[in-house]
Amino acid sequence: MVIFTPGVAPAHGADPMDDLSRLPFFRPFGRTELEPLTAVAHWRDFSAGQTVLEAGDSTQEVCFIAEGELRVIARSSGGHEIILNELGPGSIFGEIATVDGEPRSATIVALTRARVCAVAASPFMTFALSTPGASHHLMRRLAALVRDKDLQLLELTVLPVRARLAALLLRLSRPREGGGRIVSPPRPHHELASRIGARREIVSRTLGAMRREGLLETTRGGIVLSRPEALQTEVELSYGARPGS
């Protein structure tokens, strides 16, 4: 299967915005260093809801998000779906398959209209291995992925649903003018459930309990975390709780 599924066609002719140097990964490098990659880079547009790549695909490209938001999804053979991550402008994906040559480990779907740059594995790895700055950046990126996976595994193994939900809301939130934090735009309950490996009904009940306790409130603009410090304390205490407590 081709990595880029049919969708919004790229404009004819070179787009002046299609410049590798505007992508964070490549900003430290000069045009001469980037010339070999510029010649083989492919820029594509995707519309919201479109699949960018499928798990199990054997294509060999590393991809960079220039614009838009993408979602990383894992699906079981039985159709169960887990949201692993969401990626924004400047993010990289496909680097694991590029390094080890194995099939894609997850499905990527566009949440919004997005523009993505793909570089074939061979020229990218040649560049990375011959350029110390790129090698270090790639290694830090892979190390960050391992840390993120370790954290997700620890949360799923150790934390009860309520603490997993609190930890997720804290990660998704940003500071709010006037105090507290906000998750904006608000996330549907089924999406939150998919992120923490729980049923939607349990997430809805848990959010309701948190609302009654004054920990959060739901507004048109998002989920307001009125007492983020209390949520953080609850997460930290849950790590030390006995299983089943």
Secondary structure, DSSP 8 states (H G I E B T S, - for coil): --SS-S-S---SS--TT--GGGSGGGTTS-HHHHHHHHHH-EEEEE-TT-EEE-TT----EEEEEEES-EEEEEE-TTS-EEEEEEE-TT-EESHHHHHH----SSEEEESS-EEEEEEEHHHHHHHHHH-HHHHHHHHHHHHHHHHHHHHHHHHHHHS-HHHHHHHHHHHH-EE-TTSSEEESS---HHHHHHHHT--HHHHHHHHHHHHHTTSEEEETTEEEES-HHHHHHHHHHHHTS-TT-
